């Protein structure tokens, strides 16, 4: 573990002194916070952030633990990443390549976070966006979570209309009528869950739908921003509200004297959505792409009792979170079929992680794919394939495909071999690999819209 990026020193300068570990508590509490469509440089821990960005509470997480400077998620789109996060396995092992496939439901036989942690005596709560099945039979409450507050549906939910029977809010398995601003209500619920379970080891999965569309925030929060881009002003107000909500949860941990022995992961589910005002500087691209801007995300890990302030430059991925949490809880995950690994040794600065390839693929309907190994990354979209050396070219501007044919061939073979071992896509119209003439999701959308016009 070493500091090689210029922004690392800036981030470390924010860090204060650690506090001692809570005595008598062996198993850490676990809090996983997932932002939605959150821009890589829309956190003020990142020195590439614009001057209007201020996220003091997200910064507190980064400043009290490890900043993973090469932190990835397993998909460039929401539900795909969430399937990988919950299982610790590439979502393609379940036939889930696209948002539509994963959002339609993760195999109920797939073992997920709470089903492991309850073996160690954890009480488990899920809050916010689920996006792994749209109707109650797919509810997290039926998959091992002891408590659930949030919505099923697809990827979006109105932030103010919390009593819509067509898109209900659920508490456990019951539809409820709520009021308020959803981001703040999630913080309320998580805080109450922590207070109720302060004497037990708990796992809280806080999945904000911010800053996903619809872009909505209280008017007084929007009025704080004046970037000359009204869309970005609203998005930044949503960021501020999410940061305030995270602050409320952190204060609850502090009040109950639980902060030291709580391991917190903060990530986004994919890169920021460029069309809606997010920024991913200095990365190329954003959501829906396998360029770095679509899959490299803010990735912070805080556990004051065990982790010192540091920057980890080893590549890590959201698939690593489950096996790492199990290890921290004292559970042996050696026999589990995870694609992720325990990254605690690297987070503690004890050893570097083994060099391993990481893979992405959306199939023919979402025809992006990529593989990273060491500093090298091969990325493709339809018939176009590009090769980049990321430690020299984080912005993916210098395509080395022609000048490095051996590395190109090695990475292409790695991806082909990996993809052959994955399950066929759940959607019969999707294929593992795009070929000329194969329809994409945009083609199908155009066809559907055309059919609607003809019917009119």
C-alpha positions in Angstrom: 0.0 0.0 0.0 1.4 3.3 -1.0 0.4 6.8 -2.0 1.0 7.4 -5.7 -1.8 9.8 -6.7 -1.5 13.5 -6.0 -5.0 13.7 -4.5 -4.1 11.1 -1.9 -2.1 13.6 0.2 -4.9 16.1 0.0 -7.3 13.4 1.3 -5.0 12.4 4.1 -4.7 15.9 5.3 -8.4 15.8 6.2 -7.8 12.9 8.6 -7.9 13.4 12.3 -6.7 11.1 15.2 -8.2 7.7 15.6 -10.2 6.7 18.7 -9.7 3.5 20.7 -11.7 0.4 19.9 -14.9 -0.2 21.8 -14.1 -2.7 24.6 -15.8 -6.0 24.9 -17.2 -6.0 21.3 -15.6 -8.7 19.1 -17.8 -8.7 16.1 -17.9 -5.3 14.3 -21.1 -3.7 13.2 -21.3 -3.5 9.4 -22.7 -0.5 7.5 -22.7 -0.6 3.7 -23.7 2.7 2.1 -24.4 2.7 -1.7 -25.1 5.9 -3.5 -26.9 5.8 -6.8 -25.4 7.3 -10.0 -22.9 9.3 -7.9 -20.2 11.1 -9.8 -16.5 10.1 -9.1 -15.5 13.7 -8.5 -18.7 14.8 -6.8 -17.1 14.1 -3.4 -14.9 16.8 -1.9 -12.4 14.1 -0.9 -11.4 14.0 -4.6 -9.3 17.0 -5.5 -10.7 17.0 -9.0 -14.1 18.0 -7.6 -15.6 21.3 -8.7 -15.5 24.2 -6.2 -19.3 23.9 -5.5 -18.9 20.4 -4.2 -18.9 19.9 -0.4 -19.5 16.5 1.2 -18.2 16.8 4.8 -19.8 13.6 6.0 -18.7 11.4 3.2 -15.3 12.9 3.7 -15.5 11.8 7.4 -15.8 8.2 6.2 -12.8 8.6 3.9 -10.8 10.5 6.5 -11.3 7.8 9.2 -10.2 4.9 7.1 -8.9 3.7 3.7 -9.4 5.4 0.4 -9.3 2.8 -2.4 -8.0 4.8 -5.3 -8.6 1.9 -7.7 -12.1 1.0 -6.5 -14.5 -0.6 -9.0 -18.0 -2.0 -9.1 -19.0 -5.0 -11.2 -21.4 -3.3 -13.4 -21.9 0.1 -15.2 -25.6 0.0 -14.2 -27.4 -0.2 -10.9 -29.1 -3.6 -10.5 -26.2 -5.5 -12.1 -23.8 -4.1 -9.5 -26.3 -4.8 -6.7 -26.5 -8.4 -7.6 -22.8 -8.8 -7.5 -22.5 -6.9 -4.2 -25.1 -9.0 -2.5 -23.6 -12.4 -3.6 -19.9 -11.6 -3.8 -20.0 -13.2 -7.3 -20.1 -11.9 -10.8 -23.7 -11.3 -11.6 -23.2 -13.0 -14.9 -23.0 -16.3 -13.0 -26.7 -15.9 -12.5 -27.4 -14.8 -16.1 -27.7 -11.1 -15.1 -25.9 -8.9 -17.7 -28.2 -5.9 -18.0 -30.2 -3.7 -15.7 -33.4 -5.3 -17.0 -32.2 -8.8 -16.2 -31.0 -8.1 -12.7 -33.9 -5.8 -11.9 -36.3 -8.6 -12.8 -35.0 -10.7 -10.0 -31.9 -12.3 -8.5 -32.4 -16.1 -8.2 -34.0 -16.8 -4.8 -31.6 -19.7 -4.3 -28.6 -17.3 -4.4 -27.1 -16.8 -1.0 -26.7 -13.2 0.0 -25.3 -11.0 2.8 -27.8 -11.6 5.7 -27.9 -15.4 5.1 -24.2 -15.5 5.9 -24.1 -13.0 8.7 -27.1 -14.4 10.7 -24.9 -17.4 11.3 -22.7 -15.1 13.4 -25.6 -13.6 15.3 -26.1 -10.4 13.3 -29.4 -8.6 13.0 -29.8 -7.4 9.5 -31.7 -4.4 8.0 -32.1 -3.2 4.4 -33.0 0.4 3.7 -33.8 2.2 0.4 -33.5 0.8 -3.1 -33.5 -2.9 -3.7 -33.7 -3.3 -7.5 -33.3 -7.1 -7.4 -36.9 -8.0 -8.0 -39.8 -5.6 -8.6 -42.6 -7.3 -6.6 -43.0 -8.5 -3.0 -42.0 -12.1 -3.7 -38.5 -10.8 -4.4 -38.4 -8.7 -1.2 -35.2 -8.5 0.9 -37.4 -9.3 3.8 -37.9 -12.8 2.3 -34.1 -13.2 1.8 -32.9 -13.1 5.4 -33.2 -9.4 6.3 -34.9 -9.0 9.7 -36.1 -5.5 8.8 -36.7 -3.7 5.6 -37.7 -0.1 4.8 -37.7 1.1 1.2 -39.0 0.3 -2.3 -38.9 -2.6 -4.7 -40.0 -1.6 -8.2 -37.3 -0.7 -10.7 -34.5 1.8 -10.4 -36.2 5.1 -9.6 -38.7 6.4 -7.0 -40.2 9.8 -6.4 -38.5 11.5 -3.5 -41.6 13.3 -2.2 -44.5 11.1 -3.2 -44.2 8.3 -0.7 -47.8 7.2 -0.6 -48.3 6.1 -4.2 -50.0 2.6 -4.3 -48.5 2.1 -7.7 -45.0 2.5 -6.3 -45.3 1.8 -2.6 -42.9 2.1 0.2 -42.6 -1.1 2.3 -41.9 -1.8 5.9 -41.0 -5.4 6.0 -43.7 -7.1 3.9 -46.3 -4.4 4.3 -47.1 -1.4 2.1 -47.2 1.8 4.1 -48.0 5.4 3.6 -45.1 7.7 4.2 -44.4 11.4 4.0 -41.3 13.6 3.9 -38.2 13.5 1.7 -37.1 10.0 1.0 -33.3 10.5 1.5 -34.0 11.9 5.0 -36.5 9.2 5.8 -33.9 6.5 5.1 -31.5 8.2 7.5 -34.3 8.2 10.2 -35.0 4.5 9.7 -31.3 3.5 9.8 -30.7 5.6 12.9 -33.6 4.0 14.7 -32.4 0.5 13.6 -29.0 1.2 15.1 -30.5 2.5 18.3 -32.7 -0.5 18.6 -29.9 -2.9 18.1 -27.0 -1.1 19.7 -26.3 -4.1 22.0 -26.1 -6.6 19.2 -23.9 -6.9 16.2 -25.9 -5.5 13.3 -25.6 -5.2 9.5 -27.3 -2.2 7.9 -27.5 -2.0 4.1 -28.3 1.6 3.3 -29.0 1.9 -0.4 -29.8 5.5 -1.3 -31.7 6.2 -4.6 -29.9 9.6 -4.6 -28.8 10.9 -7.0 -30.8 8.9 -9.5 -33.6 10.5 -11.4 -36.1 12.0 -10.9 -33.9 15.0 -9.9 -35.8 16.3 -6.8 -34.7 18.1 -3.7 -36.2 20.6 -1.3 -36.3 24.0 -2.8 -34.2 25.6 -0.1 -31.4 23.1 -0.8 -31.5 23.8 -4.5 -31.3 27.5 -3.9 -27.8 27.0 -2.3 -26.3 26.2 -5.7 -25.7 28.6 -8.6 -23.7 26.8 -11.3 -25.5 28.2 -14.3 -26.7 24.7 -14.9 -30.1 24.1 -13.3 -29.9 20.4 -13.7 -26.5 20.2 -11.9 -27.9 22.6 -9.2 -30.6 20.1 -8.4 -28.3 17.2 -8.5 -25.8 18.9 -6.1 -28.7 19.6 -3.7 -29.5 15.9 -3.8 -25.8 15.2 -3.0 -26.0 17.6 -0.1 -29.1 16.0 1.3 -27.5 12.5 1.0 -24.4 13.8 2.8 -26.6 15.3 5.5 -28.4 11.9 5.9 -25.1 10.1 6.1 -24.0 12.6 8.8 -27.2 11.7 10.8 -26.3 8.0 10.7 -22.7 8.7 11.7 -23.9 10.9 14.6 -26.1 8.0 15.8 -23.1 5.7 15.8 -21.2 8.2 17.8 -24.0 8.8 20.2 -24.2 5.0 20.9 -20.4 4.7 21.1 -20.4 2.3 18.2 -18.4 4.2 15.6 -15.0 2.7 16.5 -16.1 -0.9 16.0 -18.3 -0.3 12.9 -16.9 -1.2 9.5 -18.3 1.2 6.9 -18.1 0.8 3.1 -19.1 3.7 0.9 -19.4 3.2 -2.8 -21.6 4.3 -5.7 -23.4 1.6 -7.8 -21.9 2.9 -11.0 -20.3 6.0 -12.4 -22.1 9.3 -12.5 -24.8 10.0 -15.1 -23.3 12.7 -17.3 -26.7 13.7 -18.8 -27.9 14.7 -15.3 -25.1 16.9 -14.1 -22.7 14.4 -12.5 -19.0 14.7 -12.9 -16.4 11.9 -13.1 -13.2 13.8 -13.5 -10.5 12.9 -14.5 -12.1 9.7 -15.9 -13.6 9.1 -19.3 -17.3 8.4 -19.7 -19.9 7.6 -17.1 -22.9 5.5 -16.4 -23.8 2.9 -19.1 -20.1 2.6 -20.2 -17.2 0.4 -19.3 -14.7 3.3 -19.6 -13.4 4.1 -16.2 -16.1 6.8 -15.6 -18.7 4.1 -15.7 -17.2 1.5 -13.3 -14.5 3.2 -11.1 -16.3 4.8 -8.2 -15.6 6.5 -4.8 -14.7 3.5 -2.6 -14.0 4.2 1.1 -13.6 1.8 4.0 -13.7 3.0 7.6 -13.1 0.9 10.7 -11.4 3.1 13.3 -10.7 0.2 15.7 -8.8 -1.8 13.1 -7.8 0.4 10.1 -5.3 3.3 10.0 -5.6 6.2 7.7 -4.2 5.2 4.4 -4.7 5.1 0.6 -4.8 1.6 -1.0 -3.8 1.7 -4.6 -4.4 -2.1 -5.3 -7.5 -2.6 -7.5 -10.5 -3.7 -5.5 -14.1 -4.4 -6.6 -17.5 -4.4 -4.9 -17.5 -8.2 -5.1 -14.8 -8.0 -2.4 -17.1 -6.4 0.2 -19.0 -9.6 1.2 -16.0 -11.8 1.8 -14.2 -9.0 3.6 -17.2 -8.4 5.9 -17.4 -12.1 6.6 -13.8 -12.2 7.5 -14.2 -9.2 9.8 -17.1 -11.0 11.5 -15.0 -14.1 12.2 -16.7 -16.3 9.6 -14.7 -18.6 7.5 -15.5 -17.9 3.8 -12.8 -20.1 2.4 -15.3 -22.7 1.0 -17.7 -20.1 -0.4 -17.7 -19.7 -4.2 -16.9 -16.0 -4.2 -15.3 -14.1 -7.0 -14.5 -11.4 -4.5 -11.7 -11.8 -2.0 -11.0 -10.6 1.5 -9.1 -7.3 1.1 -8.4 -6.7 4.9 -4.7 -7.4 4.5 -4.3 -4.7 1.9 -6.5 -2.3 3.9 -4.4 -2.8 7.0 -1.2 -2.3 4.9 0.1 -5.8 5.7 0.4 -7.0 2.1 -0.5 -6.2 -1.5 -3.4 -8.0 -3.0 -2.5 -10.7 -5.6 -2.7 -9.5 -9.2 -6.1 -10.7 -10.6 -8.1 -9.9 -13.6 -11.5 -8.1 -13.2 -14.2 -8.5 -15.8 -17.3 -6.6 -17.1 -19.9 -7.6 -19.7 -23.4 -6.4 -20.6 -24.0 -9.0 -23.4 -25.3 -8.1 -26.8 -28.2 -5.9 -25.5 -25.8 -3.7 -23.6 -22.7 -4.2 -25.7 -19.9 -3.0 -23.5 -17.3 -5.3 -22.0 -13.9 -4.9 -20.4 -11.1 -6.7 -18.5 -8.5 -5.2 -16.3 -5.3 -6.9 -15.2 -2.5 -5.0 -13.4 -2.2 -1.6 -15.1 -3.7 -2.8 -18.4 -7.3 -2.6 -19.4 -9.0 -3.8 -22.6 -12.5 -2.3 -23.2 -14.9 -2.9 -26.1 -18.2 -1.6 -27.4 -19.8 -3.4 -30.3 -17.0 -3.9 -32.8 -14.6 -1.4 -31.3 -11.9 -2.6 -28.9 -9.3 -0.3 -27.1 -6.3 -1.0 -24.9 -5.1 1.4 -22.2 -2.4 1.5 -19.6 -4.2 3.0 -16.7 -1.3 3.9 -14.4 -0.1 6.2 -17.2 -3.4 7.1 -18.7 -6.3 7.2 -16.2 -8.4 9.2 -18.7 -8.1 6.5 -21.4 -6.9 8.8 -24.1 -4.1 6.8 -25.7 -5.3 3.6 -27.3 -2.4 1.1 -27.4 -4.2 -1.7 -29.1 -2.0 -1.7 -32.2 1.3 -1.1 -30.5 0.8 -3.8 -27.8 -0.6 -6.8 -29.7 0.7 -9.4 -27.2 -1.0 -7.7 -24.2 -4.1 -7.2 -26.3 -4.3 -10.9 -27.1 -3.7 -11.9 -23.6 -6.5 -9.8 -22.2 -8.9 -10.8 -25.0 -8.2 -14.4 -24.2 -8.8 -13.9 -20.5 -12.1 -12.3 -21.1 -13.2 -14.9 -23.7 -12.4 -17.7 -21.2 -14.2 -16.0 -18.3 -17.2 -15.2 -20.4 -17.5 -18.8 -21.6 -17.7 -19.9 -17.9 -20.7 -17.6 -17.2 -24.3 -18.5 -17.5 -26.3 -17.6 -20.6 -28.2 -14.3 -20.2 -31.6 -14.5 -18.5 -33.2 -12.6 -21.4 -33.5 -14.8 -24.3 -33.0 -11.9 -26.7 -29.6 -11.1 -25.1 -26.4 -13.0 -26.1 -23.2 -13.1 -24.2 -21.3 -11.3 -26.9 -22.4 -8.7 -29.4 -22.0 -9.6 -33.1 -22.7 -7.5 -36.1 -26.5 -7.3 -36.7 -27.4 -8.2 -33.1 -30.0 -5.8 -31.7 -29.1 -3.7 -28.7 -31.5 -2.5 -26.0 -31.6 0.9 -27.8 -32.7 -0.9 -31.0 -35.4 -2.7 -29.1 -36.6 0.5 -27.5 -36.8 2.2 -30.9 -38.7 -0.8 -32.3 -41.1 -0.7 -29.4 -41.7 3.0 -29.8 -42.3 2.5 -33.5 -44.9 -0.2 -32.8 -46.7 2.2 -30.4 -46.8 4.9 -33.1 -48.2 2.4 -35.6 -51.0 1.4 -33.3 -52.0 5.0 -32.8 
